[in-house]
Amino acid sequence: PRVALVQEAAVLGLGADCPAKAYGRWNWRDDPVDAETYVGAIERHLTLWAAGEDLDEQSGVSHLAHIRACCAILLDAIDVGAFLDGRKASAETIRILKAYDASSMPVVPAA
């Protein structure tokens, strides 16, 4: 959807052009990208959005667009080999979530 692309681009542009933060364009290519930094930002934006706040107070852009921008940076870092994977693997968490998802999904008969 174009609205998602436009809002994500707005977030990326704000990060690139914000004099207060001085990130610069393609800043995530200058240094390795730490997964925990972006996971934290994604969780913060998702929590605020789920709590009923639509727009980020600083940017005025949707929290969902901020999440998309974070995901895009993570995907780019993985692609170019600049990803610092500090995730804490948990087979039990994965098992529980997959079991929950499977049990709550409707059964769709094969076509």
C-alpha positions in Angstrom: 0.0 0.0 0.0 1.3 3.4 -1.0 0.4 5.1 2.3 2.6 2.6 4.1 5.5 3.3 1.8 5.1 7.1 2.0 4.9 7.1 5.8 7.9 4.7 6.1 9.9 7.0 3.8 8.9 10.0 5.9 10.3 8.3 9.0 13.5 7.4 7.2 13.8 10.9 5.9 13.2 12.4 9.4 16.0 10.2 10.8 18.3 11.2 8.0 17.7 15.0 8.1 17.0 15.6 11.8 19.7 18.1 12.9 19.1 17.3 16.6 20.0 13.7 16.1 22.3 14.1 13.1 21.9 10.5 12.0 22.7 11.3 8.4 21.5 9.4 5.3 22.3 5.6 5.3 23.7 6.0 8.8 23.1 2.4 9.6 25.6 1.5 6.9 28.3 3.4 8.7 28.3 1.2 11.8 27.0 -2.3 12.4 23.3 -2.5 13.3 22.7 -3.9 16.7 19.5 -6.0 16.7 18.6 -5.1 20.3 18.5 -1.4 19.5 15.9 -1.8 16.7 14.0 -4.5 18.5 13.7 -2.1 21.5 12.4 0.7 19.2 9.9 -1.7 17.5 8.6 -2.8 20.8 8.3 0.7 22.1 6.4 1.9 19.0 4.2 -1.2 19.0 3.3 -0.8 22.7 2.4 2.9 22.2 0.3 2.1 19.2 -1.4 -0.9 20.9 -2.2 1.4 23.9 -4.1 3.8 21.6 -1.5 6.4 20.5 -1.5 6.6 16.7 1.3 9.1 16.0 4.8 9.4 17.4 4.9 12.6 19.5 8.3 13.6 18.1 7.8 12.9 14.4 4.0 13.2 14.0 4.2 10.1 11.9 2.5 6.8 12.7 4.1 4.4 15.1 3.4 1.7 12.6 5.6 3.6 10.0 8.4 3.7 12.6 8.1 0.0 13.0 8.3 -0.5 9.2 11.4 1.7 9.1 13.1 -0.3 11.8 12.4 -3.5 10.0 13.7 -2.1 6.8 17.0 -1.2 8.5 17.3 -4.6 10.0 16.7 -6.3 6.7 19.2 -4.1 5.0 21.8 -4.8 7.7 21.3 -8.5 7.3 21.6 -8.2 3.5 24.9 -6.3 3.6 26.5 -8.2 6.5 26.3 -5.4 9.0 23.9 -7.1 11.4 24.9 -7.7 15.1 22.8 -10.5 16.2 22.4 -10.2 19.9 19.1 -12.0 20.1 18.7 -14.5 22.9 17.5 -17.6 21.3 14.7 -19.5 23.1 13.4 -22.7 21.7 10.7 -22.8 24.4 9.4 -19.4 23.5 9.3 -20.3 19.8 7.5 -23.6 20.6 4.9 -22.0 22.8 4.2 -19.2 20.2 3.9 -21.7 17.4 1.6 -23.9 19.4 -0.6 -20.9 20.3 -0.7 -19.7 16.7 -1.5 -23.1 15.4 -4.3 -23.7 17.9 -5.9 -20.3 17.2 -5.9 -20.5 13.4 -9.0 -21.5 11.7 -8.9 -24.7 9.6 -9.2 -23.9 6.0 -10.1 -26.8 3.8 -7.9 -27.5 0.7 -9.2 -26.1 -2.5 
